Amino acid sequence: MNLVYKNEKPLFAIAVVLSGLFWLGLLIATFGVLLIYLLLGYLFFLFAHSAFISHLKGSGVRISEDQYPDLHAKLVEGCRKVGLKDIPDAYLLRADFFNALATKFRGRHFVVLFTDVVDALEDQPGAIDFYIGHELGHIHRKHLTWRTFLAPASLLPVLGSALRRAEEYTCDRYGVACCQSENDIKAAIAAIAAGDTRWKTLNVTAYLRQAEASNGFWMSFNELTADYPWLTKRMAEAVALSQGKAIRHPRRHGFAWFLSLFVPRVGAGGGALSILITVAMIGILAAVAVPAYQDYVERARYASAYAEAQQIQVAVDEYLQSHEQWPSTLQDLGFAESTVVNVGSHYDVALLGGGAIGANMGEDAYGEPRYLVIEAKMTKSGMNWVCYGQNVVEKHLPAACR
């Protein structure tokens, strides 16, 4: 049985390439300052996530050979079936949440089973294997490990949500691999759909037929912009896999595909909070990247002006050797005009009085001119050229001019 859903690997490869290019570009644009912010972000996440892990260890019940050995045996058997060598820590936690989750803290993986699930499936405990297998799938496929690196691509329209849905389909396949029977698979997903008691009377055939309505515009659009496939599709996919059959889902609405191209991923189900978080992330990145990029542009502009002035300096040296006097204008050196103007970088270079070459870099906020100057200085060893700035920000100057 192939445990990886068909779309996960190609979507993952695209996300890795796009995220890698994003992080590399941002690292270059910020001259490494990004690393400091990433470290601060990691520390913030570490402290925030530690609250949940501490609550889990302090209030949850750790599943072991001595504590709920039946659940521990399922965990160990699930790890064996999916090829996971390191058995994660597992806890039973009371919460108003009907599902299970996998998380990671400081390199250690955790599987959390919520009591509502375990209680609801008391009469069919084999269905719990599906939940355990699903979460082991996240660990085995390293979904948690890659999540931070893939964050830039995960915000992209269509791609981010598609990758998350593919991961869910993959983990459902892990759940199927851990189950002993088709009825356990149906029970596990039915419990999510119908609740802790009504799942027992769910008409699975009728429920699966509901997937036929998912090709409409609204159903298509809201699935394309969400992190989870419709549960009817997940059950159909899981049941078909257990039977060794292939399944084709209804085609999504064409206009829903088009419209979803303009909706960035904001997390499971969207929502105002997710949108605010996305906007905040973009704002933080912009606050770091935009000033750094502006500094980069200014440094490049001053470097270009310095190179232009150095070329004129060479021409002046040759002129002095031939004429033993300072040239009046650049035209004396063979230039067509008395000023070299660089329109693209917004500066102009000309000869200044007193044996200097000056690049006018524009005005500051107070209307005062800013200059990069190369000036000839007489010393005991002869004439030397020195470079400095007038009314400029020092960090923008080339290293030789500071």
LINNOR-V735714 format. One record per residue. RES is the residue in three letters. PHI is phi in whole degrees, -180 to 180 (NA if undefined). OMEGA is omega in degrees with one decimal (* if undefined). Layout:
RES	PHI	OMEGA
RES	PHI	OMEGA
This chain:
MET	NA	176.3
ASN	-79	-174.5
LEU	-83	-177.0
VAL	-99	179.0
TYR	-62	-170.4
LYS	-56	-175.6
ASN	-90	-171.7
GLU	-66	-175.1
LYS	-63	178.3
PRO	-64	178.2
LEU	-67	178.3
PHE	-63	-179.4
ALA	-62	178.4
ILE	-62	-178.8
ALA	-64	179.1
VAL	-63	-179.3
VAL	-63	-177.3
LEU	-66	179.8
SER	-67	178.5
GLY	-62	177.9
LEU	-64	179.8
PHE	-63	-177.9
TRP	-64	179.1
LEU	-65	179.1
GLY	-63	180.0
LEU	-68	178.8
LEU	-65	178.8
ILE	-68	-176.8
ALA	-65	-177.8
THR	-99	179.5
PHE	54	176.4
GLY	86	179.6
VAL	-61	-179.9
LEU	-55	-178.1
LEU	-60	178.7
ILE	-65	-179.1
TYR	-68	177.4
LEU	-64	177.8
LEU	-64	177.9
LEU	-63	178.0
GLY	-64	178.4
TYR	-65	179.4
LEU	-63	177.9
PHE	-63	179.3
PHE	-63	-178.3
LEU	-59	-179.2
PHE	-69	-179.7
ALA	-66	-177.5
HIS	-72	179.4
SER	-62	179.5
ALA	-64	179.4
PHE	-68	-179.2
ILE	-63	178.5
SER	-65	176.9
HIS	-63	-180.0
LEU	-62	-178.7
LYS	-74	-175.9
GLY	-85	-176.3
SER	-118	178.8
GLY	-77	179.7
VAL	-109	-179.4
ARG	-74	-180.0
ILE	-83	-177.5
SER	-151	177.5
GLU	-65	-179.4
ASP	-95	-176.4
GLN	-121	-175.5
TYR	55	-178.1
PRO	-61	178.6
ASP	-64	178.6
LEU	-70	178.9
HIS	-64	178.5
ALA	-63	177.5
LYS	-64	179.3
LEU	-63	-179.1
VAL	-63	-180.0
GLU	-66	177.3
GLY	-63	177.6
CYS	-61	179.5
ARG	-64	-176.7
LYS	-67	-176.8
VAL	-95	176.8
GLY	81	179.4
LEU	-96	-174.6
LYS	-74	-178.0
ASP	-88	-179.9
ILE	-76	-178.6
PRO	-71	171.9
ASP	-67	-178.6
ALA	-126	-178.5
TYR	-134	171.4
LEU	-105	-172.8
LEU	-131	176.3
ARG	-86	179.6
ALA	-160	178.0
ASP	-82	-175.3
PHE	-148	-175.8
PHE	-97	178.0
ASN	-180	174.4
ALA	-142	178.8
LEU	-151	172.4
ALA	-119	178.3
THR	-145	-176.6
LYS	-139	179.2
PHE	-143	178.3
ARG	53	175.0
GLY	83	-179.0
ARG	-104	-179.4
HIS	-93	179.3
PHE	-132	170.6
VAL	-116	-177.7
VAL	-118	173.5
LEU	-104	179.5
PHE	-91	-171.4
THR	-61	-179.6
ASP	-61	179.3
VAL	-68	-177.6
VAL	-62	-179.9
ASP	-68	-177.5
ALA	-65	-175.6
LEU	-104	-178.4
GLU	-60	-179.3
ASP	-81	177.2
GLN	-138	-173.7
PRO	-63	178.9
GLY	-62	-179.7
ALA	-69	179.0
ILE	-64	178.1
ASP	-58	179.6
PHE	-65	179.6
TYR	-64	179.7
ILE	-63	-180.0
GLY	-62	179.4
HIS	-60	-178.6
GLU	-71	175.0
LEU	-64	176.3
GLY	-62	177.0
HIS	-59	-178.9
ILE	-73	-177.1
HIS	-64	-179.9
ARG	-86	178.0
LYS	59	177.4
HIS	-62	-178.5
LEU	-71	-177.8
THR	-66	-175.1
TRP	-87	-169.0
ARG	-60	-178.5
THR	-68	-179.1
PHE	-62	-176.7
LEU	-85	-176.9
ALA	-54	180.0
PRO	-59	-179.6
ALA	-70	-178.0
SER	-68	177.7
LEU	-84	-175.5
LEU	-70	176.1
PRO	-58	176.6
VAL	66	-174.1
LEU	-62	-176.1
GLY	-59	-179.6
SER	-69	-179.6
ALA	-62	178.6
LEU	-64	179.8
ARG	-65	178.5
ARG	-66	177.8
ALA	-63	177.6
GLU	-63	178.8
GLU	-66	176.6
TYR	-61	178.1
THR	-61	-177.7
CYS	-68	173.2
ASP	-63	177.6
ARG	-66	174.4
TYR	-63	178.0
GLY	-62	177.9
VAL	-62	-178.9
ALA	-62	-178.1
CYS	-89	-177.7
CYS	-85	-179.8
GLN	-90	-175.4
SER	-148	177.3
GLU	-65	179.8
ASN	-64	177.1
ASP	-66	178.1
ILE	-63	-179.8
LYS	-62	-178.7
ALA	-64	-177.9
ALA	-61	-178.0
ILE	-78	177.6
ALA	-63	179.6
ALA	-64	176.5
ILE	-67	-175.0
ALA	-78	-169.6
ALA	-109	177.0
GLY	103	-168.2
ASP	-74	177.1
THR	-123	-176.8
ARG	-68	-178.2
TRP	-59	-177.0
LYS	-67	-178.4
THR	-107	-179.8
LEU	-66	173.7
ASN	-83	-173.5
VAL	-62	-179.2
THR	-61	179.6
ALA	-66	-179.5
TYR	-65	180.0
LEU	-66	179.0
ARG	-67	179.5
GLN	-64	179.9
ALA	-64	-179.5
GLU	-64	-179.2
ALA	-85	-174.6
SER	-81	-180.0
ASN	-91	176.5
GLY	-73	-175.6
PHE	-61	-173.8
TRP	-67	177.6
MET	-63	-179.6
SER	-66	-176.4
PHE	-62	-176.5
ASN	-73	173.4
GLU	-78	-179.7
LEU	-64	-178.9
THR	-103	-178.7
ALA	-112	-178.2
ASP	-87	-175.7
TYR	-122	173.1
PRO	-68	174.8
TRP	-61	-174.6
LEU	-62	177.2
THR	-61	178.2
LYS	-70	179.7
ARG	-64	178.5
MET	-67	179.6
ALA	-61	-179.8
GLU	-65	-177.2
ALA	-68	179.9
VAL	-65	179.4
ALA	-61	179.8
LEU	-64	179.8
SER	-66	178.9
GLN	-91	-178.6
GLY	73	-178.1
LYS	-113	173.1
ALA	-99	-177.9
ILE	-135	176.4
ARG	-117	178.8
HIS	-83	177.0
PRO	-58	179.1
ARG	-68	180.0
ARG	-79	-177.6
HIS	-64	-176.6
GLY	-61	-178.9
PHE	-70	176.3
ALA	-65	175.0
TRP	-59	-177.9
PHE	-63	-176.7
LEU	-67	-178.8
SER	-67	177.0
LEU	-65	-176.4
PHE	-108	-177.7
VAL	-116	179.1
PRO	-66	178.0
ARG	-71	179.5
VAL	-125	177.0
GLY	106	-175.4
ALA	-60	176.0
GLY	77	179.9
GLY	71	179.3
GLY	105	-176.0
ALA	-63	-178.5
LEU	-64	179.6
SER	-63	178.8
ILE	-64	179.2
LEU	-63	178.4
ILE	-63	179.1
THR	-62	179.1
VAL	-62	179.7
ALA	-64	178.9
MET	-63	179.3
ILE	-63	179.7
GLY	-63	179.2
ILE	-65	179.3
LEU	-62	179.3
ALA	-66	-179.4
ALA	-63	178.2
VAL	-86	-170.4
ALA	-76	-174.4
VAL	-64	177.5
PRO	-61	179.7
ALA	-64	178.9
TYR	-67	178.0
GLN	-62	176.2
ASP	-63	179.2
TYR	-61	179.6
VAL	-64	-179.7
GLU	-66	177.5
ARG	-61	179.2
ALA	-64	-180.0
ARG	-66	179.0
TYR	-69	177.6
ALA	-64	178.1
SER	-66	178.8
ALA	-64	179.1
TYR	-65	178.3
ALA	-64	178.8
GLU	-64	-180.0
ALA	-65	178.6
GLN	-66	176.9
GLN	-63	177.5
ILE	-68	177.8
GLN	-60	178.3
VAL	-61	179.9
ALA	-65	178.1
VAL	-67	178.4
ASP	-58	179.8
GLU	-66	179.9
TYR	-66	-180.0
LEU	-64	178.9
GLN	-66	-176.9
SER	-85	-172.2
HIS	-113	-179.8
GLU	54	174.3
GLN	-156	-178.7
TRP	-78	178.6
PRO	-67	-179.3
SER	-80	-179.3
THR	-140	177.0
LEU	-65	178.5
GLN	-66	175.1
ASP	-65	-178.7
LEU	-94	178.7
GLY	101	177.6
PHE	-79	-177.7
ALA	-71	-178.0
GLU	-123	179.1
SER	-80	179.4
THR	-138	173.6
VAL	-93	-176.0
VAL	-107	173.6
ASN	-107	-174.7
VAL	-67	-175.9
GLY	-63	-177.7
SER	-99	172.2
HIS	60	171.9
TYR	-151	174.9
ASP	-139	-175.1
VAL	-119	179.8
ALA	-151	174.3
LEU	-79	176.8
LEU	-107	176.9
GLY	-69	176.0
GLY	81	175.5
GLY	77	-179.1
ALA	-141	174.0
ILE	-116	-175.8
GLY	-126	173.6
ALA	-108	178.5
ASN	-79	-174.0
MET	-96	-179.2
GLY	104	-176.0
GLU	-108	175.0
ASP	-85	-176.9
ALA	-64	-178.7
TYR	-102	178.1
GLY	84	179.3
GLU	-86	-179.5
PRO	-71	177.8
ARG	-115	-176.5
TYR	-128	162.7
LEU	-106	-170.5
VAL	-120	167.5
ILE	-115	-172.9
GLU	-122	178.0
ALA	-83	179.8
LYS	-124	177.8
MET	-88	177.4
THR	-127	179.3
LYS	-61	-178.7
SER	-88	180.0
GLY	124	-176.6
MET	-91	176.0
ASN	-123	177.3
TRP	-103	176.5
VAL	-122	-178.0
CYS	-119	178.3
TYR	-158	178.8
GLY	-115	175.3
GLN	-122	177.2
ASN	62	-179.3
VAL	-122	174.3
VAL	-78	-170.5
GLU	-59	-176.7
LYS	-66	178.3
HIS	-81	-177.8
LEU	-73	170.5
PRO	-59	-176.8
ALA	-57	-178.0
ALA	-71	-176.0
CYS	-107	-176.5
ARG	-91	*
